[in-house]
Every structure is written in C-alpha cells, then in structure tokens.
Amino acid sequence: MNKVFLVGRLTRDPDLRYGASNNAVMRSSIAVDRQFTNQNGEREADFINIVAFGNRAETMKKYLTKGSQIAISGRIQTGSYDGQDGKRVYTTDVVIDEFQFLDSKGSRQDTVETPSNDSNLTPYDFNDSSSNSSDEVDPFKDFGDKIEIDDSDLPF
C-alpha cells in the first residue's frame, strides 16, 4: 500500500504549468514539522515536494500561496531524469489525491464562496468523490459550542 497523509505549510507559491495534452500540473513543496526537538530544543521540519494534476492543480494554484497551511493525502512517486550536466537526477514527490485548506478564511487573500455560517475555521475539502454544497448536513452540529483555535495553539 502506498498512502501518505501530511499536514504542513507551503514553502513556495504553487507553480502551475500545462502539459502536452493541456493537462494542468501544479508543483510546490510543504514543510512538515517533526514530532521531536533537536539537541537545542528546536523543532525541525522536513521539506517534501508535492504535485497535483487537473482541476485539483488549478484549485490549489488559485487559493494557496506560500505559507498556506494544508492537509494532503496521496501517494509517493519516484522518478529520474538526466540533468543538464548529464548526471542522473532522482526525484521523490507526493502525488496529491485529496487536500484540505487548514487556514482560517480571514487569513487567506482569496476565499472560496461557501454558505455563510458563524465558524471562522471552515476547511475546504477538494477531492474527486465529494463536493461541498449548501445542501450538505453539518456533521458536527450536535457537538455543542464552537471552539476557536488560533494558529499559535497548533504544534506546527
């Protein structure tokens, strides 16, 4: 089984290009904090290359920028090519199957049109098997008061 789940922040703006068949390809990378600290008590991060295709790639380009927090699921894909110097270059990417924006609506420059509600922290889920429509039922409506979580409360 080849399945990856990551939560991190984009280290650069998404780079959107179109292939020979006019297929959208988005490339970027995310910084994912490690669960432990180093000898100096500092938390280190891994920088992981990500790639998305089609509508998913175009949506990510439209709504994400450097520093955006995102959760992704996908698969690891390795490859290689001959560099300009003639040496073999090996690559490892996470190909995104699903993703969610994790930033609050107010912290992004662009927002997605969604039904209005009182929550300031609505994640936007983009995958091929579901859509966010105003007809969907809130699965958390019976869990009591809303909880406000600030970015400083998160460990990453």
C-alpha positions as a Markdown table, in Angstrom:
| # | Residue | x | y | z |
|---|---|---|---|---|
| 1 | Met | 0.0 | 0.0 | 0.0 |
| 2 | Asn | 1.3 | 3.4 | -0.9 |
| 3 | Lys | -0.6 | 6.1 | 1.1 |
| 4 | Val | 0.7 | 9.3 | 2.6 |
| 5 | Phe | -1.0 | 11.8 | 4.9 |
| 6 | Leu | 0.8 | 15.1 | 5.6 |
| 7 | Val | 0.0 | 18.4 | 7.3 |
| 8 | Gly | 2.3 | 21.4 | 6.7 |
| 9 | Arg | 2.7 | 24.8 | 5.2 |
| 10 | Leu | 3.7 | 25.6 | 1.6 |
| 11 | Thr | 7.3 | 26.7 | 1.3 |
| 12 | Arg | 6.7 | 28.5 | -2.0 |
| 13 | Asp | 3.8 | 29.6 | -4.2 |
| 14 | Pro | 2.3 | 26.8 | -6.3 |
| 15 | Asp | 3.8 | 26.6 | -9.8 |
| 16 | Leu | 1.1 | 25.7 | -12.4 |
| 17 | Arg | 2.0 | 24.6 | -15.9 |
| 18 | Tyr | 0.2 | 22.8 | -18.6 |
| 19 | Gly | 1.5 | 19.6 | -20.3 |
| 20 | Ala | 1.3 | 18.5 | -23.9 |
| 21 | Ser | -2.3 | 17.4 | -23.6 |
| 22 | Asn | -3.2 | 20.7 | -21.9 |
| 23 | Asn | -3.3 | 18.9 | -18.6 |
| 24 | Ala | -2.7 | 21.1 | -15.5 |
| 25 | Val | 0.3 | 20.2 | -13.3 |
| 26 | Met | 1.0 | 22.0 | -10.1 |
| 27 | Arg | 4.3 | 21.7 | -8.2 |
| 28 | Ser | 5.2 | 23.0 | -4.8 |
| 29 | Ser | 6.7 | 21.8 | -1.5 |
| 30 | Ile | 5.5 | 21.7 | 2.1 |
| 31 | Ala | 7.3 | 22.0 | 5.4 |
| 32 | Val | 6.2 | 19.3 | 7.8 |
| 33 | Asp | 7.3 | 19.6 | 11.4 |
| 34 | Arg | 8.9 | 16.6 | 13.1 |
| 35 | Gln | 7.3 | 15.4 | 16.3 |
| 36 | Phe | 10.5 | 15.8 | 18.3 |
| 37 | Thr | 13.0 | 18.5 | 19.0 |
| 38 | Asn | 16.8 | 18.5 | 18.4 |
| 39 | Gln | 19.5 | 18.9 | 21.0 |
| 40 | Asn | 18.9 | 22.7 | 21.1 |
| 41 | Gly | 15.2 | 22.2 | 21.9 |
| 42 | Glu | 14.2 | 23.4 | 18.4 |
| 43 | Arg | 11.7 | 21.6 | 16.2 |
| 44 | Glu | 13.0 | 20.6 | 12.8 |
| 45 | Ala | 11.0 | 20.2 | 9.6 |
| 46 | Asp | 11.1 | 18.0 | 6.5 |
| 47 | Phe | 10.6 | 19.7 | 3.1 |
| 48 | Ile | 8.6 | 17.5 | 0.8 |
| 49 | Asn | 7.9 | 18.0 | -2.9 |
| 50 | Ile | 4.2 | 17.8 | -3.9 |
| 51 | Val | 2.5 | 17.6 | -7.3 |
| 52 | Ala | -1.2 | 17.7 | -8.3 |
| 53 | Phe | -2.9 | 17.3 | -11.6 |
| 54 | Gly | -6.1 | 18.6 | -13.4 |
| 55 | Asn | -8.8 | 20.6 | -11.6 |
| 56 | Arg | -7.1 | 19.9 | -8.2 |
| 57 | Ala | -3.9 | 21.6 | -9.5 |
| 58 | Glu | -5.8 | 24.6 | -10.8 |
| 59 | Thr | -7.7 | 25.0 | -7.5 |
| 60 | Met | -4.6 | 24.8 | -5.4 |
| 61 | Lys | -2.9 | 27.5 | -7.6 |
| 62 | Lys | -6.0 | 29.7 | -7.3 |
| 63 | Tyr | -6.4 | 29.6 | -3.5 |
| 64 | Leu | -3.0 | 28.7 | -2.0 |
| 65 | Thr | 0.2 | 30.8 | -1.5 |
| 66 | Lys | 3.5 | 30.4 | 0.2 |
| 67 | Gly | 2.8 | 29.8 | 4.0 |
| 68 | Ser | -0.7 | 28.4 | 3.5 |
| 69 | Gln | -1.4 | 25.5 | 5.8 |
| 70 | Ile | -2.7 | 22.4 | 4.1 |
| 71 | Ala | -3.5 | 18.8 | 4.8 |
| 72 | Ile | -2.9 | 16.3 | 1.9 |
| 73 | Ser | -3.3 | 12.7 | 1.2 |
| 74 | Gly | -1.7 | 11.0 | -1.7 |
| 75 | Arg | 1.0 | 8.6 | -2.7 |
| 76 | Ile | 4.8 | 8.7 | -3.0 |
| 77 | Gln | 6.1 | 8.6 | -6.6 |
| 78 | Thr | 9.8 | 8.3 | -7.5 |
| 79 | Gly | 11.4 | 9.1 | -10.8 |
| 80 | Ser | 14.6 | 10.1 | -12.5 |
| 81 | Tyr | 15.9 | 12.2 | -15.4 |
| 82 | Asp | 19.2 | 13.2 | -16.9 |
| 83 | Gly | 20.3 | 16.7 | -15.7 |
| 84 | Gln | 21.9 | 19.4 | -17.8 |
| 85 | Asp | 25.3 | 18.1 | -16.7 |
| 86 | Gly | 24.5 | 14.6 | -17.9 |
| 87 | Lys | 24.2 | 13.1 | -14.5 |
| 88 | Arg | 21.1 | 11.1 | -13.4 |
| 89 | Val | 18.8 | 13.1 | -11.0 |
| 90 | Tyr | 16.4 | 11.1 | -8.8 |
| 91 | Thr | 13.1 | 12.6 | -7.6 |
| 92 | Thr | 10.6 | 11.8 | -4.9 |
| 93 | Asp | 7.2 | 13.5 | -4.9 |
| 94 | Val | 3.9 | 13.1 | -3.1 |
| 95 | Val | 1.1 | 13.0 | -5.8 |
| 96 | Ile | -2.0 | 14.6 | -4.2 |
| 97 | Asp | -5.3 | 12.7 | -4.3 |
| 98 | Glu | -7.1 | 14.9 | -1.7 |
| 99 | Phe | -6.4 | 18.1 | 0.2 |
| 100 | Gln | -8.0 | 20.5 | 2.7 |
| 101 | Phe | -7.2 | 24.1 | 3.4 |
| 102 | Leu | -6.5 | 24.5 | 7.1 |
| 103 | Asp | -6.1 | 28.3 | 7.3 |
| 104 | Ser | -9.0 | 30.3 | 8.6 |
| 105 | Lys | -10.9 | 32.1 | 5.9 |
| 106 | Gly | -9.7 | 35.5 | 7.1 |
| 107 | Ser | -6.0 | 34.6 | 6.9 |
| 108 | Arg | -6.1 | 33.9 | 3.1 |
| 109 | Gln | -6.2 | 36.6 | 0.5 |
| 110 | Asp | -8.7 | 34.7 | -1.7 |
| 111 | Thr | -11.7 | 32.9 | -0.3 |
| 112 | Val | -14.0 | 30.2 | -1.6 |
| 113 | Glu | -17.7 | 31.0 | -1.8 |
| 114 | Thr | -19.4 | 28.9 | 0.8 |
| 115 | Pro | -22.7 | 29.1 | 2.6 |
| 116 | Ser | -22.4 | 31.6 | 5.4 |
| 117 | Asn | -22.0 | 30.3 | 8.9 |
| 118 | Asp | -20.6 | 31.5 | 12.2 |
| 119 | Ser | -17.5 | 29.4 | 12.0 |
| 120 | Asn | -14.2 | 31.2 | 11.2 |
| 121 | Leu | -12.3 | 28.0 | 10.6 |
| 122 | Thr | -14.2 | 26.1 | 7.9 |
| 123 | Pro | -11.8 | 23.8 | 6.0 |
| 124 | Tyr | -12.4 | 23.3 | 2.3 |
| 125 | Asp | -12.2 | 19.7 | 1.1 |
| 126 | Phe | -11.4 | 19.2 | -2.5 |
| 127 | Asn | -11.4 | 15.6 | -3.8 |
| 128 | Asp | -13.0 | 13.8 | -6.7 |
| 129 | Ser | -15.6 | 11.8 | -4.7 |
| 130 | Ser | -17.4 | 14.6 | -2.9 |
| 131 | Ser | -18.3 | 18.3 | -3.1 |
| 132 | Asn | -19.2 | 21.0 | -0.7 |
| 133 | Ser | -22.7 | 22.1 | -1.4 |
| 134 | Ser | -25.1 | 24.1 | 0.7 |
| 135 | Asp | -27.4 | 21.1 | 0.9 |
| 136 | Glu | -25.0 | 19.0 | 2.9 |
| 137 | Val | -25.7 | 18.5 | 6.6 |
| 138 | Asp | -23.2 | 19.7 | 9.2 |
| 139 | Pro | -21.8 | 16.6 | 10.8 |
| 140 | Phe | -20.7 | 18.5 | 13.9 |
| 141 | Lys | -23.9 | 20.3 | 14.7 |
| 142 | Asp | -24.6 | 18.2 | 17.8 |
| 143 | Phe | -21.2 | 18.6 | 19.4 |
| 144 | Gly | -22.0 | 21.8 | 21.4 |
| 145 | Asp | -20.3 | 25.2 | 21.2 |
| 146 | Lys | -17.9 | 26.1 | 18.6 |
| 147 | Ile | -14.2 | 26.1 | 19.5 |
| 148 | Glu | -11.9 | 28.8 | 18.2 |
| 149 | Ile | -8.4 | 27.6 | 17.6 |
| 150 | Asp | -5.6 | 30.0 | 16.9 |
| 151 | Asp | -2.5 | 29.1 | 14.8 |
| 152 | Ser | -0.4 | 29.6 | 17.9 |
| 153 | Asp | -2.3 | 26.7 | 19.5 |
| 154 | Leu | -1.1 | 24.3 | 16.9 |
| 155 | Pro | 2.2 | 22.4 | 17.3 |
| 156 | Phe | 3.3 | 23.0 | 13.6 |
